Amino acid sequence: MDAFRDPREALISAHIFNERLRLKNVDDKWANYDEPWESKHKANGVTADMVDALEKAVRIHTLPSSSVFTS
């Protein structure tokens, strides 16, 4: 997609994006999710523990031991 031809297009797109984020936040609060990613885990059919285990496995096998990202 090319850059916006009219500055108003950028403002309208930003407004739509921000409104969708606000509505997502409201939905998550109504569903009593503590963290924003919990709804995504539920939609994907996984638990937070499964995601954490996968993340740990990927970090172990892809990052050098002297990496800033190791915990």
Biopython code that builds the backbone (N, CA, C, O; Angstrom):
import numpy as np
from Bio.PDB.StructureBuilder import StructureBuilder

atoms = [
    (1, "MET", "N", (0.835, -1.174, 0.000)),
    (1, "MET", "CA", (0.000, 0.000, 0.000)),
    (1, "MET", "C", (0.881, 1.238, 0.000)),
    (1, "MET", "O", (1.831, 1.335, 0.777)),
    (2, "ASP", "N", (0.569, 2.160, -0.852)),
    (2, "ASP", "CA", (1.338, 3.397, -0.920)),
    (2, "ASP", "C", (1.003, 4.278, 0.274)),
    (2, "ASP", "O", (0.042, 4.032, 1.003)),
    (3, "ALA", "N", (1.808, 5.297, 0.452)),
    (3, "ALA", "CA", (1.560, 6.250, 1.539)),
    (3, "ALA", "C", (0.204, 6.916, 1.318)),
    (3, "ALA", "O", (-0.315, 6.949, 0.202)),
    (4, "PHE", "N", (-0.342, 7.431, 2.378)),
    (4, "PHE", "CA", (-1.639, 8.103, 2.273)),
    (4, "PHE", "C", (-1.520, 9.319, 1.362)),
    (4, "PHE", "O", (-0.582, 10.108, 1.473)),
    (5, "ARG", "N", (-2.474, 9.453, 0.474)),
    (5, "ARG", "CA", (-2.463, 10.576, -0.455)),
    (5, "ARG", "C", (-2.905, 11.862, 0.223)),
    (5, "ARG", "O", (-2.471, 12.953, -0.147)),
    (6, "ASP", "N", (-3.748, 11.726, 1.191)),
    (6, "ASP", "CA", (-4.319, 12.885, 1.866)),
    (6, "ASP", "C", (-4.047, 12.729, 3.363)),
    (6, "ASP", "O", (-4.264, 11.644, 3.904)),
    (7, "PRO", "N", (-3.584, 13.765, 4.044)),
    (7, "PRO", "CA", (-3.324, 13.642, 5.492)),
    (7, "PRO", "C", (-4.553, 13.215, 6.283)),
    (7, "PRO", "O", (-4.433, 12.597, 7.341)),
    (8, "ARG", "N", (-5.733, 13.543, 5.771)),
    (8, "ARG", "CA", (-6.947, 13.126, 6.475)),
    (8, "ARG", "C", (-7.098, 11.613, 6.487)),
    (8, "ARG", "O", (-7.650, 11.052, 7.433)),
    (9, "GLU", "N", (-6.610, 10.944, 5.436)),
    (9, "GLU", "CA", (-6.679, 9.484, 5.395)),
    (9, "GLU", "C", (-5.868, 8.878, 6.545)),
    (9, "GLU", "O", (-6.297, 7.910, 7.173)),
    (10, "ALA", "N", (-4.715, 9.447, 6.807)),
    (10, "ALA", "CA", (-3.884, 8.963, 7.906)),
    (10, "ALA", "C", (-4.580, 9.184, 9.241)),
    (10, "ALA", "O", (-4.545, 8.310, 10.107)),
    (11, "LEU", "N", (-5.199, 10.321, 9.417)),
    (11, "LEU", "CA", (-5.908, 10.613, 10.665)),
    (11, "LEU", "C", (-7.097, 9.675, 10.857)),
    (11, "LEU", "O", (-7.346, 9.192, 11.961)),
    (12, "ILE", "N", (-7.820, 9.426, 9.783)),
    (12, "ILE", "CA", (-8.974, 8.524, 9.871)),
    (12, "ILE", "C", (-8.507, 7.108, 10.192)),
    (12, "ILE", "O", (-9.108, 6.434, 11.029)),
    (13, "SER", "N", (-7.456, 6.657, 9.543)),
    (13, "SER", "CA", (-6.925, 5.318, 9.810)),
    (13, "SER", "C", (-6.428, 5.198, 11.240)),
    (13, "SER", "O", (-6.662, 4.182, 11.894)),
    (14, "ALA", "N", (-5.749, 6.215, 11.729)),
    (14, "ALA", "CA", (-5.270, 6.202, 13.115)),
    (14, "ALA", "C", (-6.444, 6.156, 14.084)),
    (14, "ALA", "O", (-6.400, 5.437, 15.082)),
    (15, "HIS", "N", (-7.490, 6.920, 13.794)),
    (15, "HIS", "CA", (-8.666, 6.922, 14.661)),
    (15, "HIS", "C", (-9.323, 5.541, 14.694)),
    (15, "HIS", "O", (-9.689, 5.052, 15.763)),
    (16, "ILE", "N", (-9.470, 4.916, 13.530)),
    (16, "ILE", "CA", (-10.076, 3.582, 13.463)),
    (16, "ILE", "C", (-9.232, 2.579, 14.240)),
    (16, "ILE", "O", (-9.768, 1.780, 15.008)),
    (17, "PHE", "N", (-7.925, 2.616, 14.048)),
    (17, "PHE", "CA", (-7.022, 1.705, 14.754)),
    (17, "PHE", "C", (-7.129, 1.897, 16.259)),
    (17, "PHE", "O", (-7.241, 0.923, 17.004)),
    (18, "ASN", "N", (-7.097, 3.141, 16.710)),
    (18, "ASN", "CA", (-7.180, 3.424, 18.147)),
    (18, "ASN", "C", (-8.521, 3.010, 18.729)),
    (18, "ASN", "O", (-8.585, 2.527, 19.859)),
    (19, "GLU", "N", (-9.589, 3.193, 17.971)),
    (19, "GLU", "CA", (-10.919, 2.781, 18.442)),
    (19, "GLU", "C", (-11.005, 1.269, 18.571)),
    (19, "GLU", "O", (-11.595, 0.760, 19.524)),
    (20, "ARG", "N", (-10.421, 0.545, 17.619)),
    (20, "ARG", "CA", (-10.415, -0.924, 17.712)),
    (20, "ARG", "C", (-9.619, -1.393, 18.918)),
    (20, "ARG", "O", (-10.018, -2.347, 19.586)),
    (21, "LEU", "N", (-8.504, -0.741, 19.207)),
    (21, "LEU", "CA", (-7.724, -1.090, 20.400)),
    (21, "LEU", "C", (-8.515, -0.810, 21.671)),
    (21, "LEU", "O", (-8.480, -1.599, 22.615)),
    (22, "ARG", "N", (-9.227, 0.311, 21.694)),
    (22, "ARG", "CA", (-10.025, 0.654, 22.876)),
    (22, "ARG", "C", (-11.125, -0.385, 23.090)),
    (22, "ARG", "O", (-11.357, -0.822, 24.218)),
    (23, "LEU", "N", (-11.800, -0.780, 22.015)),
    (23, "LEU", "CA", (-12.862, -1.774, 22.130)),
    (23, "LEU", "C", (-12.316, -3.137, 22.556)),
    (23, "LEU", "O", (-12.972, -3.859, 23.307)),
    (24, "LYS", "N", (-11.134, -3.488, 22.088)),
    (24, "LYS", "CA", (-10.494, -4.741, 22.508)),
    (24, "LYS", "C", (-10.206, -4.698, 23.995)),
    (24, "LYS", "O", (-10.398, -5.694, 24.693)),
    (25, "ASN", "N", (-9.748, -3.559, 24.485)),
    (25, "ASN", "CA", (-9.472, -3.398, 25.907)),
    (25, "ASN", "C", (-10.752, -3.562, 26.722)),
    (25, "ASN", "O", (-10.743, -4.216, 27.765)),
    (26, "VAL", "N", (-11.846, -2.977, 26.256)),
    (26, "VAL", "CA", (-13.137, -3.108, 26.950)),
    (26, "VAL", "C", (-13.582, -4.563, 26.959)),
    (26, "VAL", "O", (-14.024, -5.067, 27.991)),
    (27, "ASP", "N", (-13.470, -5.243, 25.824)),
    (27, "ASP", "CA", (-13.852, -6.656, 25.746)),
    (27, "ASP", "C", (-13.044, -7.500, 26.730)),
    (27, "ASP", "O", (-13.597, -8.364, 27.409)),
    (28, "ASP", "N", (-11.740, -7.250, 26.805)),
    (28, "ASP", "CA", (-10.881, -8.010, 27.717)),
    (28, "ASP", "C", (-11.260, -7.756, 29.171)),
    (28, "ASP", "O", (-11.224, -8.674, 29.990)),
    (29, "LYS", "N", (-11.618, -6.534, 29.492)),
    (29, "LYS", "CA", (-12.029, -6.231, 30.872)),
    (29, "LYS", "C", (-13.342, -6.928, 31.209)),
    (29, "LYS", "O", (-13.498, -7.443, 32.316)),
    (30, "TRP", "N", (-14.281, -6.951, 30.278)),
    (30, "TRP", "CA", (-15.554, -7.633, 30.501)),
    (30, "TRP", "C", (-15.347, -9.130, 30.680)),
    (30, "TRP", "O", (-16.075, -9.768, 31.440)),
    (31, "ALA", "N", (-14.374, -9.691, 29.998)),
    (31, "ALA", "CA", (-14.089, -11.122, 30.099)),
    (31, "ALA", "C", (-13.203, -11.450, 31.296)),
    (31, "ALA", "O", (-12.868, -12.613, 31.525)),
    (32, "ASN", "N", (-12.825, -10.431, 32.056)),
    (32, "ASN", "CA", (-11.987, -10.594, 33.262)),
    (32, "ASN", "C", (-10.606, -11.169, 32.962)),
    (32, "ASN", "O", (-10.078, -11.954, 33.750)),
    (33, "TYR", "N", (-10.023, -10.789, 31.839)),
    (33, "TYR", "CA", (-8.647, -11.185, 31.548)),
    (33, "TYR", "C", (-7.711, -10.265, 32.316)),
    (33, "TYR", "O", (-7.878, -9.045, 32.312)),
    (34, "ASP", "N", (-6.722, -10.866, 32.975)),
    (34, "ASP", "CA", (-5.755, -10.068, 33.719)),
    (34, "ASP", "C", (-4.724, -9.434, 32.800)),
    (34, "ASP", "O", (-4.276, -8.311, 33.033)),
    (35, "GLU", "N", (-4.354, -10.159, 31.760)),
    (35, "GLU", "CA", (-3.317, -9.701, 30.840)),
    (35, "GLU", "C", (-3.887, -9.638, 29.421)),
    (35, "GLU", "O", (-4.761, -10.433, 29.075)),
    (36, "PRO", "N", (-3.405, -8.706, 28.599)),
    (36, "PRO", "CA", (-3.950, -8.554, 27.241)),
    (36, "PRO", "C", (-3.787, -9.790, 26.368)),
    (36, "PRO", "O", (-4.622, -10.029, 25.495)),
    (37, "TRP", "N", (-2.755, -10.572, 26.570)),
    (37, "TRP", "CA", (-2.493, -11.716, 25.698)),
    (37, "TRP", "C", (-3.337, -12.936, 26.066)),
    (37, "TRP", "O", (-3.358, -13.907, 25.310)),
    (38, "GLU", "N", (-4.034, -12.915, 27.207)),
    (38, "GLU", "CA", (-4.839, -14.067, 27.598)),
    (38, "GLU", "C", (-5.962, -14.351, 26.598)),
    (38, "GLU", "O", (-6.273, -15.513, 26.336)),
    (39, "SER", "N", (-6.564, -13.320, 26.046)),
    (39, "SER", "CA", (-7.629, -13.546, 25.070)),
    (39, "SER", "C", (-7.068, -14.189, 23.798)),
    (39, "SER", "O", (-7.733, -15.017, 23.175)),
    (40, "LYS", "N", (-5.854, -13.810, 23.414)),
    (40, "LYS", "CA", (-5.219, -14.410, 22.230)),
    (40, "LYS", "C", (-4.892, -15.877, 22.494)),
    (40, "LYS", "O", (-5.065, -16.718, 21.612)),
    (41, "HIS", "N", (-4.421, -16.190, 23.705)),
    (41, "HIS", "CA", (-4.148, -17.588, 24.051)),
    (41, "HIS", "C", (-5.428, -18.414, 23.951)),
    (41, "HIS", "O", (-5.425, -19.518, 23.406)),
    (42, "LYS", "N", (-6.521, -17.869, 24.483)),
    (42, "LYS", "CA", (-7.795, -18.593, 24.444)),
    (42, "LYS", "C", (-8.250, -18.799, 23.004)),
    (42, "LYS", "O", (-8.718, -19.882, 22.651)),
    (43, "ALA", "N", (-8.117, -17.767, 22.169)),
    (43, "ALA", "CA", (-8.516, -17.876, 20.767)),
    (43, "ALA", "C", (-7.679, -18.927, 20.036)),
    (43, "ALA", "O", (-8.171, -19.585, 19.119)),
    (44, "ASN", "N", (-6.412, -19.087, 20.442)),
    (44, "ASN", "CA", (-5.524, -20.063, 19.807)),
    (44, "ASN", "C", (-5.611, -21.444, 20.448)),
    (44, "ASN", "O", (-4.986, -22.390, 19.970)),
    (45, "GLY", "N", (-6.385, -21.566, 21.530)),
    (45, "GLY", "CA", (-6.553, -22.861, 22.180)),
    (45, "GLY", "C", (-5.341, -23.327, 22.949)),
    (45, "GLY", "O", (-5.094, -24.529, 23.048)),
    (46, "VAL", "N", (-4.576, -22.391, 23.501)),
    (46, "VAL", "CA", (-3.401, -22.738, 24.287)),
    (46, "VAL", "C", (-3.475, -22.058, 25.653)),
    (46, "VAL", "O", (-4.250, -21.124, 25.862)),
    (47, "THR", "N", (-2.659, -22.545, 26.564)),
    (47, "THR", "CA", (-2.583, -21.926, 27.888)),
    (47, "THR", "C", (-1.313, -21.086, 27.979)),
    (47, "THR", "O", (-0.408, -21.214, 27.154)),
    (48, "ALA", "N", (-1.260, -20.243, 28.974)),
    (48, "ALA", "CA", (-0.067, -19.420, 29.176)),
    (48, "ALA", "C", (1.155, -20.293, 29.449)),
    (48, "ALA", "O", (2.263, -19.961, 29.026)),
    (49, "ASP", "N", (0.956, -21.413, 30.157)),
    (49, "ASP", "CA", (2.075, -22.323, 30.434)),
    (49, "ASP", "C", (2.632, -22.923, 29.144)),
    (49, "ASP", "O", (3.846, -23.073, 29.005)),
    (50, "MET", "N", (1.761, -23.265, 28.209)),
    (50, "MET", "CA", (2.206, -23.814, 26.926)),
    (50, "MET", "C", (3.018, -22.780, 26.153)),
    (50, "MET", "O", (4.050, -23.108, 25.569)),
    (51, "VAL", "N", (2.559, -21.546, 26.150)),
    (51, "VAL", "CA", (3.271, -20.480, 25.441)),
    (51, "VAL", "C", (4.624, -20.224, 26.097)),
    (51, "VAL", "O", (5.626, -20.045, 25.404)),
    (52, "ASP", "N", (4.659, -20.205, 27.424)),
    (52, "ASP", "CA", (5.921, -20.000, 28.130)),
    (52, "ASP", "C", (6.918, -21.115, 27.837)),
    (52, "ASP", "O", (8.107, -20.855, 27.654)),
    (53, "ALA", "N", (6.435, -22.362, 27.793)),
    (53, "ALA", "CA", (7.317, -23.493, 27.498)),
    (53, "ALA", "C", (7.872, -23.393, 26.079)),
    (53, "ALA", "O", (9.056, -23.644, 25.854)),
    (54, "LEU", "N", (7.031, -23.032, 25.139)),
    (54, "LEU", "CA", (7.489, -22.877, 23.754)),
    (54, "LEU", "C", (8.504, -21.749, 23.646)),
    (54, "LEU", "O", (9.524, -21.888, 22.972)),
    (55, "GLU", "N", (8.224, -20.631, 24.311)),
    (55, "GLU", "CA", (9.159, -19.503, 24.277)),
    (55, "GLU", "C", (10.509, -19.898, 24.871)),
    (55, "GLU", "O", (11.557, -19.546, 24.330)),
    (56, "LYS", "N", (10.480, -20.623, 25.972)),
    (56, "LYS", "CA", (11.727, -21.059, 26.609)),
    (56, "LYS", "C", (12.511, -21.986, 25.675)),
    (56, "LYS", "O", (13.730, -21.864, 25.555)),
    (57, "ALA", "N", (11.813, -22.904, 25.021)),
    (57, "ALA", "CA", (12.483, -23.836, 24.107)),
    (57, "ALA", "C", (13.111, -23.093, 22.933)),
    (57, "ALA", "O", (14.228, -23.408, 22.520)),
    (58, "VAL", "N", (12.406, -22.122, 22.403)),
    (58, "VAL", "CA", (12.936, -21.359, 21.273)),
    (58, "VAL", "C", (14.146, -20.546, 21.704)),
    (58, "VAL", "O", (15.139, -20.478, 20.980)),
    (59, "ARG", "N", (14.071, -19.933, 22.872)),
    (59, "ARG", "CA", (15.214, -19.148, 23.361)),
    (59, "ARG", "C", (16.447, -20.017, 23.569)),
    (59, "ARG", "O", (17.561, -19.608, 23.240)),
    (60, "ILE", "N", (16.252, -21.201, 24.107)),
    (60, "ILE", "CA", (17.382, -22.103, 24.376)),
    (60, "ILE", "C", (18.067, -22.512, 23.077)),
    (60, "ILE", "O", (19.293, -22.602, 23.023)),
    (61, "HIS", "N", (17.289, -22.757, 22.042)),
    (61, "HIS", "CA", (17.845, -23.281, 20.797)),
    (61, "HIS", "C", (18.242, -22.230, 19.775)),
    (61, "HIS", "O", (18.864, -22.565, 18.767)),
    (62, "THR", "N", (17.899, -20.967, 20.005)),
    (62, "THR", "CA", (18.202, -19.973, 18.981)),
    (62, "THR", "C", (19.100, -18.842, 19.445)),
    (62, "THR", "O", (19.787, -18.239, 18.621)),
    (63, "LEU", "N", (19.121, -18.535, 20.721)),
    (63, "LEU", "CA", (19.904, -17.396, 21.188)),
    (63, "LEU", "C", (21.240, -17.855, 21.766)),
    (63, "LEU", "O", (21.297, -18.878, 22.449)),
    (64, "PRO", "N", (22.310, -17.114, 21.503)),
    (64, "PRO", "CA", (23.589, -17.462, 22.118)),
    (64, "PRO", "C", (23.511, -17.260, 23.631)),
    (64, "PRO", "O", (22.711, -16.463, 24.121)),
    (65, "SER", "N", (24.344, -17.986, 24.355)),
    (65, "SER", "CA", (24.265, -17.944, 25.823)),
    (65, "SER", "C", (24.622, -16.564, 26.379)),
    (65, "SER", "O", (24.232, -16.246, 27.503)),
    (66, "SER", "N", (25.345, -15.744, 25.634)),
    (66, "SER", "CA", (25.710, -14.430, 26.125)),
    (66, "SER", "C", (24.709, -13.357, 25.708)),
    (66, "SER", "O", (24.986, -12.162, 25.815)),
    (67, "SER", "N", (23.560, -13.785, 25.240)),
    (67, "SER", "CA", (22.564, -12.838, 24.748)),
    (67, "SER", "C", (21.981, -11.999, 25.873)),
    (67, "SER", "O", (21.909, -12.435, 27.022)),
    (68, "VAL", "N", (21.573, -10.807, 25.528)),
    (68, "VAL", "CA", (20.949, -9.898, 26.475)),
    (68, "VAL", "C", (19.595, -10.435, 26.905)),
    (68, "VAL", "O", (19.111, -10.095, 27.985)),
    (69, "PHE", "N", (18.970, -11.276, 26.069)),
    (69, "PHE", "CA", (17.610, -11.724, 26.330)),
    (69, "PHE", "C", (17.523, -12.916, 27.253)),
    (69, "PHE", "O", (16.414, -13.278, 27.645)),
    (70, "THR", "N", (18.602, -13.541, 27.619)),
    (70, "THR", "CA", (18.514, -14.704, 28.502)),
    (70, "THR", "C", (18.164, -14.243, 29.899)),
    (70, "THR", "O", (18.555, -13.163, 30.342)),
    (71, "SER", "N", (17.413, -15.097, 30.582)),
    (71, "SER", "CA", (16.991, -14.733, 31.932)),
    (71, "SER", "C", (17.710, -15.540, 32.976)),
    (71, "SER", "O", (17.472, -15.359, 34.170)),
]
sb = StructureBuilder()
sb.init_structure("model")
sb.init_model(0)
sb.init_chain("A")
sb.init_seg("    ")
for serial, (resi, resn, name, xyz) in enumerate(atoms, 1):
    if name == "N":
        sb.init_residue(resn, " ", resi, " ")
    sb.init_atom(name, np.array(xyz, "f"), 0.0, 1.0, " ", f" {name:<3s}", serial, name[0])
structure = sb.get_structure()
